């Protein structure tokens, strides 16, 4: 009788736990693509591909990334609940104290342009590690600031540093999940974008009653310390970086026939100068593309209102109704409930789309970017209606407090639906240029949100809650037309866009290639069907252009929320 041995279904050396060469790489030849470059195996068996990691492992990484986002958004609004304490200690006006939020959000503008290119060169993991550790260090400067100037410097630096997780976390989700599965993960990410800012003032408001403003920063330090430990479990998920590390290991091992093997990203210009040139110029060009510009305007209004709420709620519940600083911030919990409700709506929509694809009712390649817009249509109408509801129910103290609180709840639901729908629409529209489109959008909305604390009090003092809220509701009513217009005319707009690839453009390009060289077209068609890249194309662009459906995302494409990847490979001109 033979000896019974245990055979492992997967190598003991798991790719996210070691940088050493796997035994499987020594026993069987590594997979090379049509260009002769190292690549992930296309059959779904390559465990180094983050998409093929176990579901619990991917959810663990997702939760860690979302917690980093929670820190970023919670910190953005935390001082708004204790502005009175700040003004008292430093002898400044309420408007000046509001700068603690403004400079933090300005850091959101600077951070993505600084850190997103670095993630292309060094991967996502180390950008998380370094930026978040420095964020914690500069939070000590905020907590123990001897004067107001030191506090502002600390806030700007912490905003800049914590924007790295905020912008790169969506890229991690794209690395881990396919377009259909990613919906649920994105629902959690998007909810944290709204839940974090709403919780900040509530906690700091209660702390101000018994302690002082410094305790709000102590809470940030405690929350950050716990998240820092969780962050250490995040492995490298950036596909090109994983392949580069593997190529380095293969070259070091000197496996016969693979002594000079390279990853696709090693074939491109990865100099810091080139990467930053793309990062600092392309977003501004794409910003003025019609779809990108209108989405930026809409989301800028949404983001501005989000940070206006932290001034509106104290006026409504503290100044008008006489509630204290702690209790007066509690109605913001309604916006947390609304954000969670919006997350469930997004998850339902994701599941509905998945079922349609699984049942064969619709093919993924037949879906257009405009299919993302129904959520924005519902959210746009809800935004206008709930804004008027909030404005006029908060105007009169005779109206029960639950009425404006419910309005704020459904307002948050509407804003989250708009936020998710438009970010997905941008990604599906611009594909390989999505990184720059999202970067431009992030900068525009963060800059507008930064201005909110500087004028909100004056605006509502002059116009009243009803008048000021009606002004915002009127703007929301006008903007609600945009998703309907895009749904009807979006395809025609995309065809005219220089940066938005469409199936029509692809068909025209293929027809031109076939007419010019029928033999070469046959070779290209075979490569496309097998998932190989064209020899004369950059691997990332080729993978994107040859995708069978508009919602697929190649490894490394930063999507859905942050500037993501601004590598020149992702930004190559057509």
JOWO-V984175 format. One line per field, one symbol per residue. ss: DSSP state (2 for helix, 1 for strand, 0 for the rest). phi: phi as a letter, one per 40 degrees, with the letter a starting at -180 (. if undefined). Layout:
ss = ???
phi = ???
//
This chain:
ss = 0000000000000000000000222220000100000100000000000222002222222222222222222222222222222222220002222022222222222222222222222202222222222222222222200002222222222222222222222222222200000222222222222222222222222222220002222222222222222220000000222222222222222000000000122220000222222222222222200222222222222222222222222222222000000022222222222222222222222222222222000002220022220222222222222222222222200000222222222222222222222222222222222222222222222222222222222222222222222222222222202222222222222222000000222222222222220222222222222200000000222222200000000000000000000000000000
phi = .cccbcbccbccccccbabccccccccbcccbcccgccaccccgbccccdccccddcccccccccccccdccccccbdcccbccccccccgbcccccccccdcccccdccddcccdcccccbgcdccddcccccdccccccccbdcacccccccccccccccccccccdcccccccbcdcccdccccccccccbcdcccdcccccccccbbaccccccccccccccccccccccccbcddcccccccccccccfcdgbcbcbcdcccbcbcdccccccccbcdcccdccdcccccccccccccccdccdcbcccccbbccbgcccccccddcddcccccccccccccccccccccccccgcacccccbdccccdccccccccdcccccdccccccbcccdccccccccccccdcccccdcccccccccccfcccdccccccccccccccccdccbcccccccbgcccccccccccccccccdccccccbdccccccccbccbccccccccccccccadccccccccdcccgccccbbcdcccccccccacbcbcdgccbfhbdgcbcdccbccc
//
